[in-house]
Structures are given as C-alpha cells and as structure tokens.
C-alpha cells in the first residue's frame, strides 16, 4: 500500500473526531512515513508495519471516546465511549446490545421514579401544610423534605451505578478486543505506541 492510499483511508476513518485531534494523528503517521523513508524503507514496508489503516482509525476513535469519558463523564461522553468500543467490531453486538438496552431501560425507569419522588415530596412539602396533612403542617413539611432527600440520594446512587456500568463495558470491550486481536489480525506486526494506541490498561 502506498503512503497516499494509507493516509487517505486513515483520514476517512477518522471522520467524526475533533479536527485538531484528527490532524495531530495524521501528522504523527505522516512522520512515521518520513522516518521510514529516511531509514531506507519503502512506502509499502512502512504501511505494512503500521497495519491496516481502517483498524487503526477504529482503535484511535475508540481510545478518543474512552479518554473523553474519563475527562467529562457526561451522558454524551458515555454514549460516545460505548459506541466507540462497540465499533471495534470485536464485541458481538447482537448479544451485548439487547442486554445493554435492557439495563439502560431499567436505569431510565429508575431515574424517572427518582424524579417523580422528588416532585411528589416537593408537592407535599408545599401543599401539605395547607391541605390537612395527617400530623399537621410540620409533619407535612418533614415528610415532603424526607421524600426529596431520598430522591436525591437515590439519584446519586443511580449516577454511580451508571458510571460503573459504562466503565465496566469499556473495560470488557477493551479486554475482549485485546484477546481477539491476534486472531482477527494475524498478519499485523507490532509498531510504536502511536500506531497501536488501544493497548493501555483497562479503565
């Protein structure tokens, strides 16, 4: 494969990454070719050593998604990390996705329940003292406040469980990919850490 073919496929595979990140990656791989040519190697030899550009782009995008999740831990970052590691193709989506959707649906239902509990508690705290709540106004206020506090605590637990779920999925996908990688790419050769970024320790 020529340098132009390799870089063209790599650029196509990096579509979706921030422009600055993609440009840094492109510059790194351009430098690999420059160093290889200066060392007397052909473009075909350098591209063979770097590996399949389509696979590399998937790994790079997955690693970028994982790094964004580690830094931000927002819902969009979580979704990006999950879909990035699933995009590696090593995890059987037909098996994992139904389970994942079931867990996400359960978490979503619990979040709605926590929101409902919080709103209900607020309504009791505000309306209860004037609506003949059993035990009087103070009991209504305390009952509503307790419900709101319970809802906040429940929401915090759900947030922690969600973070664990995403971290667990990312860890599983990365481990699963490393175990399958030799069988998936038996002809690939080892290269520098820039050429094989998806080999860090599990999250």
Secondary structure, 3 states (H helix, E strand, C coil): CCHHHHHHHHHHHCCCCCHHHHHHHHHHHHHHHHHHHHCCCCHHHHHHHHCCHHHHHHHHHHHHHHHHHHHHCCHHHHHHHHHHHHCCCCCCHHHHHHHHHHHHHHHHHHHHHHHHHHHHHHHHHHHHHHCCCCCCHHHHHHHHHHHHHHHHHHHHHHHHHHHHHHHHHHHHHHHHHHHHHHHHCCCCCCCCCCCCCCCCCCC
